Amino acid sequence: MQTKCFISNVNSELHTPYGIDCDEPFIAEPTEGIIAPFGTATITCTFKPKSACVFEATCVVKYGANFSHAKTTRFEGIGKTQICEVP
């Protein structure tokens, strides 16, 4: 499992609602919220692969009144096999 954070900035005089949707095996938290005027929100994205392969996914951030605007971000990750030793 690997975790990264990114920050979303708002250059507006209004409170800005947002919602985030990411493809598996990437998980964004929080998935929704409201950013204060000229404020920021820290989004944590966790990579939780269930298999050992290369993953590419899209994360869509919708924001504004009625989520009328959207931005996309691409994520990549490589899942690795967990090796357990038996005593």
Protein Blocks (a to p, Z undefined) as FASTA:
>chain_A
ZZdddddddddfbdcddddddddfbdcddfbdcddehiacddddddddfbdcdddddddd
dedehhlaccdddddddddddddddZZ
